[in-house]
């Protein structure tokens, strides 16, 4: 991650990767670029964080991979979301929305009864 304000909460990187892969299969560099682009440069995923996360997600059965040729005619490992990964993404997204809503309520609270 770039800068101390962009450190992701534990587990958030996996959520962002799963969402990115729900759009289309991608290679690692493409995943990192897409997250950076969509977050408007708030999140910059370094390779040292991304590839271990991809391996953990493969082990859990959330993603699979295969070698393909890129648009630049280079070989790269492309990652794809599995059905298990789709279900996990839906579950984690719901949990994220619940948790972030609670944090927002606390941050917007100005005293008195909750």
Secondary structure, DSSP 4 states (H G I P E B T S, - for coil): --SGGGPPPTTHHHHHHHHHHHHS-EEHHHHHHHHHHHTTTS----HHHHHHHHHHHHHTTSEEEEEEE-TTS-EEEEEEE-HHHHHHHHHHHHHHHHHHHHHHHHHH--SS--
